[in-house]
Amino acid sequence: MQYFEGSAITHICLHRVGNQVESEFLTLSKKELALTPEVKELLVKYFLTPFKSEEYFQFTSEGHISNNEVWKSVCAIFDKPEQTLAQSKLLAQHLYNQSSHPNIKGGDFFVVYFKEGLLNGDTVDAVGLFKSENKEPFLKVSPIEDNFEVDSEKGINISKLDKGCMIYNIDRENGFVISIVDGKGKSAEARYWTDAFLKVEQRKDQYFNTESTMTLYKSYVIEHLPEEYNVTKADQADLLNRSLNFFKEKQHFDQETFNNEVLFHQEYIESFNRYKQHYEAEKAISIEDSFSISPAAVKRQQRHYKSVIKLDKNFHIYIHGDRSKIEHGEDEKGRFYKLYFNNEE
């Protein structure tokens, strides 16, 4: 986990980055921002509150990592923090060059140097890049003699960061460790922040391996297993439940142990191994067979591991365990499930 709310902001720069297609301009500041303690506290909240995920990224590039423009500027800032203003101008220009999609909004671009925050318990400096694209209306109430005056203005909502990344000064040669926020998600015009500007990829760490393995296994059980074997929805639900319990109860993943405790049957194990090879080739990824399990990734994936049997539009059966208490069959009235239980609430 990252904790930078208690760190010191030693440098902060602000530039205005418009959209080239809309004939908007790039406006560069000539000096760093001078902030009161109150405003600085509000900005820290605005910048850092959205960073809650333990999913981390790293810079990438065709050829050597030094070909990545953002990586080069961030390295220069970490080497000489007093170069933050000069490098922030290069970063703003680079962002402006990527702002060529008609749906990309112009906005305020902040470059911030954080001194001595915490990342997974280690003290580390960080460079933050943040872009505010949306202005919201607010009311300003001012006393005028024996009355009041109300004006409408537009400003930044500090509860909604549009785009941001925190680059931690760790593992420089492999592209640093990076946290990312992108309020637009995975829409085409939003990908310019991660793909065109930052040029990042997910780090192949325990979070990646945990998330990827759970996604792979769910895909195998839901999409592939019924095609190869005559398994019922109840069987699928049981396999998903056993898998989820495995990840929740253990600290380390080992493929052989997982196969024996979750898949059981040799034909399922061989089938899964074949499917994994095909899956990795199709996705162009490699998932480790042994790794430490990330509780954060398990918690995120748990939302997608719902073991529900939907019967027409009449019933939903939620299965949480003990496959032996549900039977599937067919008689003259049609297909059916038979449920056994001890207590009714």
LOBA-458552 format. One record per residue (C-alpha): residue number from 0; residue in three letters; x, y, z. Coordinates in nm, 2 decimals, padded with zeros to 4 digits, always signed. Each point is the difference from the previous one (the first is absolute). Last residue first. Layout:
REM LOBA-458552
+-----+------+--------+--------+--------+
| pos | code |     c1 |     c2 |     c3 |
+-----+------+--------+--------+--------+
| NUM |  ALA |      X |      Y |      Z |
...
+-----+------+--------+--------+--------+
//
This chain:
REM LOBA-458552
+-----+------+--------+--------+--------+
| pos | code |     c1 |     c2 |     c3 |
+-----+------+--------+--------+--------+
| 344 |  GLU | -03.42 | -01.89 | +00.80 |
| 343 |  GLU | -00.02 | -00.37 | -00.08 |
| 342 |  ASN | +00.24 | -00.24 | +00.16 |
| 341 |  ASN | +00.13 | -00.35 | -00.10 |
| 340 |  PHE | +00.00 | +00.02 | -00.38 |
| 339 |  TYR | -00.04 | -00.22 | -00.32 |
| 338 |  LEU | -00.07 | +00.15 | -00.34 |
| 337 |  LYS | -00.14 | -00.18 | -00.31 |
| 336 |  TYR | +00.06 | +00.16 | -00.33 |
| 335 |  PHE | -00.24 | -00.06 | -00.29 |
| 334 |  ARG | -00.04 | -00.07 | -00.38 |
| 333 |  GLY | -00.35 | -00.06 | -00.13 |
| 332 |  LYS | -00.34 | -00.11 | +00.13 |
| 331 |  GLU | +00.05 | -00.36 | -00.12 |
| 330 |  ASP | +00.33 | -00.03 | +00.18 |
| 329 |  GLU | +00.35 | +00.16 | -00.01 |
| 328 |  GLY | +00.29 | +00.02 | +00.24 |
| 327 |  HIS | +00.24 | +00.21 | +00.20 |
| 326 |  GLU | +00.08 | -00.05 | +00.36 |
| 325 |  ILE | +00.11 | +00.26 | +00.27 |
| 324 |  LYS | +00.12 | -00.09 | +00.35 |
| 323 |  SER | +00.32 | -00.18 | -00.12 |
| 322 |  ARG | +00.15 | +00.32 | -00.14 |
| 321 |  ASP | +00.07 | +00.12 | +00.35 |
| 320 |  GLY | +00.07 | +00.37 | -00.06 |
| 319 |  HIS | -00.13 | +00.35 | -00.07 |
| 318 |  ILE | -00.25 | -00.07 | -00.28 |
| 317 |  TYR | -00.25 | +00.28 | -00.08 |
| 316 |  ILE | -00.31 | -00.14 | -00.19 |
| 315 |  HIS | -00.19 | +00.26 | -00.20 |
| 314 |  PHE | -00.36 | -00.07 | -00.09 |
| 313 |  ASN | -00.28 | +00.10 | -00.24 |
| 312 |  LYS | +00.15 | +00.16 | -00.31 |
| 311 |  ASP | +00.13 | -00.32 | -00.15 |
| 310 |  LEU | +00.21 | -00.16 | +00.28 |
| 309 |  LYS | +00.31 | +00.20 | +00.08 |
| 308 |  ILE | +00.27 | -00.19 | +00.19 |
| 307 |  VAL | +00.22 | +00.23 | +00.20 |
| 306 |  SER | +00.35 | -00.05 | +00.12 |
| 305 |  LYS | +00.13 | +00.36 | +00.00 |
| 304 |  TYR | +00.38 | +00.01 | -00.06 |
| 303 |  HIS | +00.01 | +00.34 | -00.16 |
| 302 |  ARG | -00.02 | +00.20 | +00.32 |
| 301 |  GLN | +00.26 | -00.24 | +00.15 |
| 300 |  GLN | +00.25 | +00.13 | -00.27 |
| 299 |  ARG | +00.05 | +00.33 | +00.19 |
| 298 |  LYS | +00.04 | -00.17 | +00.34 |
| 297 |  VAL | +00.24 | -00.25 | -00.15 |
| 296 |  ALA | +00.21 | +00.28 | -00.16 |
| 295 |  ALA | +00.03 | +00.18 | +00.34 |
| 294 |  PRO | +00.09 | -00.33 | +00.18 |
| 293 |  SER | +00.29 | -00.04 | -00.24 |
| 292 |  ILE | +00.12 | -00.37 | -00.01 |
| 291 |  SER | +00.37 | -00.06 | +00.01 |
| 290 |  PHE | +00.11 | -00.18 | -00.32 |
| 289 |  SER | +00.05 | -00.34 | -00.17 |
| 288 |  ASP | -00.12 | -00.11 | -00.34 |
| 287 |  GLU | +00.07 | +00.35 | -00.15 |
| 286 |  ILE | -00.23 | +00.14 | -00.27 |
| 285 |  SER | +00.15 | +00.10 | -00.33 |
| 284 |  ILE | -00.18 | +00.24 | -00.23 |
| 283 |  ALA | -00.07 | +00.03 | -00.38 |
| 282 |  LYS | -00.37 | -00.03 | +00.06 |
| 281 |  GLU | -00.05 | -00.27 | -00.26 |
| 280 |  ALA | +00.33 | -00.18 | +00.10 |
| 279 |  GLU | -00.09 | +00.02 | +00.37 |
| 278 |  TYR | -00.35 | -00.13 | -00.06 |
| 277 |  HIS | +00.12 | -00.29 | -00.22 |
| 276 |  GLN | +00.25 | -00.11 | +00.26 |
| 275 |  LYS | -00.25 | +00.04 | +00.28 |
| 274 |  TYR | -00.26 | -00.21 | -00.20 |
| 273 |  ARG | +00.24 | -00.29 | -00.03 |
| 272 |  ASN | +00.08 | +00.01 | +00.37 |
| 271 |  PHE | -00.37 | +00.02 | +00.08 |
| 270 |  SER | -00.08 | -00.31 | -00.21 |
| 269 |  GLU | +00.28 | -00.19 | +00.16 |
| 268 |  ILE | -00.13 | +00.09 | +00.35 |
| 267 |  TYR | -00.36 | -00.07 | -00.10 |
| 266 |  GLU | +00.10 | -00.35 | -00.13 |
| 265 |  GLN | +00.19 | -00.06 | +00.32 |
| 264 |  HIS | -00.30 | +00.07 | +00.22 |
| 263 |  PHE | +00.05 | +00.21 | +00.32 |
| 262 |  LEU | -00.03 | +00.35 | -00.15 |
| 261 |  VAL | +00.01 | +00.18 | +00.33 |
| 260 |  GLU | +00.24 | -00.17 | +00.24 |
| 259 |  ASN | +00.22 | -00.20 | -00.24 |
| 258 |  ASN | +00.02 | +00.27 | -00.27 |
| 257 |  PHE | +00.06 | +00.28 | +00.25 |
| 256 |  THR | +00.28 | -00.20 | +00.16 |
| 255 |  GLU | +00.16 | -00.05 | -00.34 |
| 254 |  GLN | -00.04 | +00.36 | -00.09 |
| 253 |  ASP | +00.15 | +00.14 | +00.32 |
| 252 |  PHE | -00.16 | +00.32 | +00.13 |
| 251 |  HIS | +00.12 | +00.14 | +00.34 |
| 250 |  GLN | -00.18 | +00.17 | +00.28 |
| 249 |  LYS | -00.29 | -00.24 | +00.01 |
| 248 |  GLU | -00.36 | +00.04 | +00.14 |
| 247 |  LYS | -00.14 | +00.25 | -00.24 |
| 246 |  PHE | +00.16 | -00.14 | -00.32 |
| 245 |  PHE | -00.11 | -00.35 | +00.08 |
| 244 |  ASN | -00.35 | +00.11 | +00.11 |
| 243 |  LEU | -00.04 | +00.17 | -00.34 |
| 242 |  SER | +00.10 | -00.32 | -00.18 |
| 241 |  ARG | -00.23 | -00.22 | +00.20 |
| 240 |  ASN | -00.29 | +00.24 | -00.06 |
| 239 |  LEU | +00.07 | +00.02 | -00.38 |
| 238 |  LEU | +00.02 | -00.38 | -00.02 |
| 237 |  ASP | -00.33 | -00.04 | +00.19 |
| 236 |  ALA | -00.17 | +00.26 | -00.22 |
| 235 |  GLN | +00.11 | -00.19 | -00.31 |
| 234 |  ASP | -00.13 | -00.33 | +00.14 |
| 233 |  ALA | -00.33 | +00.17 | +00.08 |
| 232 |  LYS | -00.02 | +00.14 | -00.35 |
| 231 |  THR | +00.03 | -00.36 | -00.13 |
| 230 |  VAL | +00.31 | -00.16 | -00.15 |
| 229 |  ASN | -00.01 | -00.23 | -00.31 |
| 228 |  TYR | +00.36 | +00.05 | -00.10 |
| 227 |  GLU | +00.19 | +00.18 | -00.28 |
| 226 |  GLU | -00.24 | +00.28 | -00.09 |
| 225 |  PRO | -00.12 | +00.04 | +00.36 |
| 224 |  LEU | +00.37 | +00.05 | +00.11 |
| 223 |  HIS | +00.08 | +00.28 | -00.24 |
| 222 |  GLU | -00.21 | +00.30 | +00.08 |
| 221 |  ILE | -00.10 | +00.00 | +00.36 |
| 220 |  VAL | +00.27 | -00.22 | +00.16 |
| 219 |  TYR | +00.29 | +00.11 | -00.23 |
| 218 |  SER | -00.09 | +00.37 | +00.01 |
| 217 |  LYS | -00.02 | -00.02 | +00.38 |
| 216 |  TYR | +00.34 | -00.16 | +00.01 |
| 215 |  LEU | +00.16 | +00.26 | -00.23 |
| 214 |  THR | -00.14 | +00.29 | +00.20 |
| 213 |  MET | +00.12 | -00.15 | +00.33 |
| 212 |  THR | +00.34 | -00.06 | -00.15 |
| 211 |  SER | +00.02 | +00.35 | -00.15 |
| 210 |  GLU | -00.10 | +00.17 | +00.33 |
| 209 |  THR | +00.24 | -00.20 | +00.21 |
| 208 |  ASN | +00.29 | +00.04 | -00.25 |
| 207 |  PHE | -00.05 | +00.37 | -00.05 |
| 206 |  TYR | -00.03 | +00.07 | +00.38 |
| 205 |  GLN | +00.30 | -00.21 | +00.07 |
| 204 |  ASP | +00.21 | +00.20 | -00.25 |
| 203 |  LYS | +00.02 | +00.01 | -00.38 |
| 202 |  ARG | -00.03 | +00.38 | -00.01 |
| 201 |  GLN | -00.29 | +00.12 | -00.22 |
| 200 |  GLU | +00.11 | +00.19 | -00.31 |
| 199 |  VAL | +00.07 | +00.37 | -00.05 |
| 198 |  LYS | +00.04 | +00.25 | -00.29 |
| 197 |  LEU | -00.05 | +00.31 | +00.21 |
| 196 |  PHE | -00.13 | +00.23 | -00.28 |
| 195 |  ALA | -00.13 | -00.24 | -00.28 |
| 194 |  ASP | -00.11 | -00.31 | +00.19 |
| 193 |  THR | -00.09 | +00.12 | +00.35 |
| 192 |  TRP | -00.13 | +00.35 | -00.06 |
| 191 |  TYR | -00.10 | -00.06 | -00.37 |
| 190 |  ARG | -00.22 | -00.28 | +00.12 |
| 189 |  ALA | -00.27 | +00.24 | +00.09 |
| 188 |  GLU | -00.11 | +00.07 | -00.36 |
| 187 |  ALA | -00.05 | -00.37 | -00.06 |
| 186 |  SER | -00.20 | -00.06 | +00.32 |
| 185 |  LYS | +00.18 | -00.21 | +00.25 |
| 184 |  GLY | -00.09 | +00.18 | +00.33 |
| 183 |  LYS | -00.07 | +00.37 | -00.04 |
| 182 |  GLY | +00.09 | +00.08 | +00.36 |
| 181 |  ASP | +00.36 | -00.11 | -00.06 |
| 180 |  VAL | +00.20 | -00.06 | +00.32 |
| 179 |  ILE | +00.34 | -00.17 | -00.01 |
| 178 |  SER | +00.26 | -00.13 | +00.24 |
| 177 |  ILE | +00.36 | -00.05 | -00.12 |
| 176 |  VAL | +00.30 | -00.20 | +00.10 |
| 175 |  PHE | +00.31 | +00.10 | -00.21 |
| 174 |  GLY | +00.07 | -00.09 | -00.36 |
| 173 |  ASN | +00.23 | -00.30 | +00.04 |
| 172 |  GLU | +00.32 | +00.19 | +00.04 |
| 171 |  ARG | -00.17 | +00.23 | +00.25 |
| 170 |  ASP | -00.10 | -00.27 | +00.25 |
| 169 |  ILE | -00.13 | +00.24 | +00.27 |
| 168 |  ASN | -00.05 | +00.37 | +00.00 |
| 167 |  TYR | -00.38 | -00.01 | +00.00 |
| 166 |  ILE | -00.19 | +00.14 | -00.29 |
| 165 |  MET | -00.35 | +00.11 | +00.10 |
| 164 |  CYS | -00.25 | +00.04 | -00.29 |
| 163 |  GLY | -00.30 | +00.21 | -00.06 |
| 162 |  LYS | -00.31 | +00.07 | -00.21 |
| 161 |  ASP | -00.34 | +00.14 | +00.08 |
| 160 |  LEU | +00.03 | +00.06 | +00.37 |
| 159 |  LYS | -00.34 | +00.04 | +00.15 |
| 158 |  SER | -00.04 | +00.11 | +00.36 |
| 157 |  ILE | +00.20 | +00.31 | -00.04 |
| 156 |  ASN | -00.27 | +00.14 | -00.24 |
| 155 |  ILE | +00.20 | +00.25 | -00.20 |
| 154 |  GLY | -00.16 | +00.34 | -00.08 |
| 153 |  LYS | -00.29 | +00.19 | -00.16 |
| 152 |  GLU | -00.16 | +00.31 | +00.14 |
| 151 |  SER | -00.35 | +00.11 | +00.09 |
| 150 |  ASP | -00.04 | +00.31 | +00.22 |
| 149 |  VAL | -00.21 | +00.07 | +00.31 |
| 148 |  GLU | +00.01 | +00.34 | +00.16 |
| 147 |  PHE | -00.10 | +00.06 | +00.36 |
| 146 |  ASN | -00.15 | +00.29 | +00.20 |
| 145 |  ASP | +00.07 | +00.26 | +00.26 |
| 144 |  GLU | +00.33 | +00.12 | -00.17 |
| 143 |  ILE | +00.07 | -00.27 | -00.26 |
| 142 |  PRO | +00.08 | -00.34 | +00.14 |
| 141 |  SER | +00.12 | -00.25 | -00.26 |
| 140 |  VAL | -00.15 | -00.34 | -00.10 |
| 139 |  LYS | +00.18 | -00.20 | -00.27 |
| 138 |  LEU | -00.21 | -00.27 | -00.17 |
| 137 |  PHE | +00.16 | -00.29 | -00.18 |
| 136 |  PRO | -00.01 | -00.12 | -00.36 |
| 135 |  GLU | +00.22 | -00.29 | -00.10 |
| 134 |  LYS | +00.32 | +00.00 | -00.22 |
| 133 |  ASN | +00.11 | -00.33 | -00.16 |
| 132 |  GLU | +00.34 | -00.08 | -00.14 |
| 131 |  SER | +00.23 | -00.02 | +00.30 |
| 130 |  LYS | +00.33 | -00.17 | -00.08 |
| 129 |  PHE | +00.24 | -00.15 | +00.25 |
| 128 |  LEU | +00.36 | -00.11 | -00.02 |
| 127 |  GLY | +00.15 | -00.10 | +00.34 |
| 126 |  VAL | +00.37 | -00.06 | +00.06 |
| 125 |  ALA | +00.09 | -00.21 | +00.29 |
| 124 |  ASP | +00.26 | -00.03 | +00.29 |
| 123 |  VAL | +00.03 | -00.32 | +00.20 |
| 122 |  THR | -00.02 | -00.13 | +00.35 |
| 121 |  ASP | -00.08 | -00.37 | +00.01 |
| 120 |  GLY | -00.31 | -00.14 | +00.17 |
| 119 |  ASN | -00.18 | -00.12 | -00.31 |
| 118 |  LEU | +00.06 | +00.34 | -00.16 |
| 117 |  LEU | +00.04 | +00.29 | +00.25 |
| 116 |  GLY | +00.07 | +00.37 | -00.06 |
| 115 |  GLU | +00.33 | +00.18 | +00.02 |
| 114 |  LYS | -00.02 | +00.30 | -00.22 |
| 113 |  PHE | -00.27 | +00.05 | -00.26 |
| 112 |  TYR | +00.08 | +00.19 | -00.32 |
| 111 |  VAL | -00.30 | +00.12 | -00.19 |
| 110 |  VAL | -00.08 | +00.06 | -00.37 |
| 109 |  PHE | -00.34 | +00.14 | -00.06 |
| 108 |  PHE | -00.19 | +00.03 | -00.33 |
| 107 |  ASP | -00.31 | +00.22 | -00.02 |
| 106 |  GLY | -00.23 | -00.11 | -00.28 |
| 105 |  GLY | -00.09 | -00.05 | -00.36 |
| 104 |  LYS | -00.25 | -00.27 | -00.07 |
| 103 |  ILE | +00.06 | -00.29 | -00.23 |
| 102 |  ASN | -00.30 | -00.08 | -00.21 |
| 101 |  PRO | +00.15 | +00.13 | -00.33 |
| 100 |  HIS | +00.30 | -00.22 | +00.04 |
|  99 |  SER | +00.33 | +00.19 | -00.04 |
|  98 |  SER | +00.12 | +00.05 | +00.35 |
|  97 |  GLN | +00.32 | -00.21 | -00.04 |
|  96 |  ASN | +00.22 | +00.30 | -00.09 |
|  95 |  TYR | -00.15 | +00.20 | +00.29 |
|  94 |  LEU | +00.11 | -00.28 | +00.24 |
|  93 |  HIS | +00.35 | +00.02 | -00.14 |
|  92 |  GLN | +00.00 | +00.38 | +00.03 |
|  91 |  ALA | -00.12 | -00.03 | +00.36 |
|  90 |  LEU | +00.27 | -00.25 | +00.08 |
|  89 |  LEU | +00.27 | +00.22 | -00.15 |
|  88 |  LYS | -00.14 | +00.29 | +00.21 |
|  87 |  SER | +00.00 | -00.22 | +00.31 |
|  86 |  GLN | +00.37 | -00.07 | -00.06 |
|  85 |  ALA | +00.10 | +00.36 | +00.03 |
|  84 |  LEU | -00.22 | +00.06 | +00.30 |
|  83 |  THR | +00.12 | -00.32 | +00.18 |
|  82 |  GLN | +00.37 | +00.06 | -00.06 |
|  81 |  GLU | +00.05 | +00.10 | +00.37 |
|  80 |  PRO | -00.09 | -00.37 | +00.07 |
|  79 |  LYS | +00.34 | -00.10 | -00.15 |
|  78 |  ASP | +00.04 | -00.38 | -00.05 |
|  77 |  PHE | -00.37 | -00.07 | +00.07 |
|  76 |  ILE | -00.10 | +00.27 | -00.24 |
|  75 |  ALA | +00.24 | -00.12 | -00.27 |
|  74 |  CYS | -00.13 | -00.35 | +00.04 |
|  73 |  VAL | -00.36 | +00.13 | -00.03 |
|  72 |  SER | +00.09 | +00.18 | -00.33 |
|  71 |  LYS | +00.15 | -00.31 | -00.15 |
|  70 |  TRP | -00.28 | -00.23 | +00.11 |
|  69 |  VAL | -00.26 | +00.24 | -00.15 |
|  68 |  GLU | +00.17 | +00.00 | -00.34 |
|  67 |  ASN | +00.04 | -00.38 | -00.03 |
|  66 |  ASN | +00.29 | -00.06 | -00.23 |
|  65 |  SER | +00.22 | -00.05 | +00.31 |
|  64 |  ILE | -00.18 | -00.33 | +00.06 |
|  63 |  HIS | +00.21 | -00.15 | -00.28 |
|  62 |  GLY | -00.18 | -00.15 | -00.31 |
|  61 |  GLU | -00.37 | +00.08 | -00.04 |
|  60 |  SER | -00.09 | +00.14 | +00.33 |
|  59 |  THR | -00.15 | -00.09 | +00.34 |
|  58 |  PHE | -00.06 | +00.19 | +00.33 |
|  57 |  GLN | -00.13 | -00.21 | +00.29 |
|  56 |  PHE | -00.33 | -00.08 | +00.15 |
|  55 |  TYR | -00.15 | -00.08 | +00.34 |
|  54 |  GLU | -00.33 | -00.14 | +00.12 |
|  53 |  GLU | -00.02 | +00.05 | +00.38 |
|  52 |  SER | -00.30 | +00.23 | -00.05 |
|  51 |  LYS | -00.08 | +00.29 | +00.23 |
|  50 |  PHE | +00.14 | +00.31 | -00.18 |
|  49 |  PRO | -00.32 | +00.22 | -00.02 |
|  48 |  THR | +00.09 | +00.19 | +00.32 |
|  47 |  LEU | +00.34 | +00.11 | -00.12 |
|  46 |  PHE | -00.03 | +00.30 | -00.23 |
|  45 |  TYR | -00.31 | +00.18 | +00.14 |
|  44 |  LYS | +00.10 | -00.06 | +00.37 |
|  43 |  VAL | +00.35 | +00.13 | -00.07 |
|  42 |  LEU | -00.16 | +00.29 | -00.19 |
|  41 |  LEU | -00.21 | +00.09 | +00.30 |
|  40 |  GLU | +00.30 | -00.01 | +00.24 |
|  39 |  LYS | +00.20 | +00.22 | -00.25 |
|  38 |  VAL | -00.29 | +00.25 | +00.00 |
|  37 |  GLU | +00.01 | +00.03 | +00.38 |
|  36 |  PRO | +00.38 | +00.01 | +00.02 |
|  35 |  THR | +00.00 | +00.30 | -00.24 |
|  34 |  LEU | +00.13 | -00.08 | -00.34 |
|  33 |  ALA | +00.27 | +00.15 | -00.23 |
|  32 |  LEU | -00.02 | -00.18 | -00.33 |
|  31 |  GLU | +00.33 | -00.05 | -00.20 |
|  30 |  LYS | +00.12 | +00.25 | -00.25 |
|  29 |  LYS | -00.03 | +00.09 | -00.37 |
|  28 |  SER | -00.33 | -00.18 | -00.05 |
|  27 |  LEU | -00.07 | -00.16 | -00.34 |
|  26 |  THR | -00.32 | +00.05 | -00.20 |
|  25 |  LEU | -00.06 | -00.26 | -00.28 |
|  24 |  PHE | -00.28 | +00.13 | -00.23 |
|  23 |  GLU | -00.34 | -00.11 | -00.12 |
|  22 |  SER | -00.05 | -00.04 | -00.37 |
|  21 |  GLU | -00.28 | -00.26 | +00.07 |
|  20 |  VAL | +00.21 | -00.27 | -00.17 |
|  19 |  GLN | +00.30 | +00.10 | +00.21 |
|  18 |  ASN | -00.18 | -00.04 | +00.33 |
|  17 |  GLY | +00.12 | +00.22 | +00.28 |
|  16 |  VAL | +00.26 | -00.05 | +00.28 |
|  15 |  ARG | +00.02 | +00.28 | +00.26 |
|  14 |  HIS | +00.31 | -00.03 | +00.23 |
|  13 |  LEU | +00.04 | -00.03 | +00.37 |
|  12 |  CYS | +00.32 | -00.08 | +00.20 |
|  11 |  ILE | +00.05 | -00.13 | +00.35 |
|  10 |  HIS | +00.33 | -00.05 | +00.19 |
|   9 |  THR | +00.08 | -00.10 | +00.36 |
|   8 |  ILE | -00.33 | -00.17 | +00.08 |
|   7 |  ALA | +00.07 | -00.17 | +00.34 |
|   6 |  SER | -00.13 | -00.34 | +00.08 |
|   5 |  GLY | -00.28 | -00.07 | +00.26 |
|   4 |  GLU | -00.27 | -00.07 | -00.26 |
|   3 |  PHE | +00.25 | -00.22 | -00.19 |
|   2 |  TYR | -00.12 | -00.34 | +00.11 |
|   1 |  GLN | +00.03 | -00.28 | -00.26 |
|   0 |  MET | -00.11 | -00.36 | +00.07 |
+-----+------+--------+--------+--------+
//
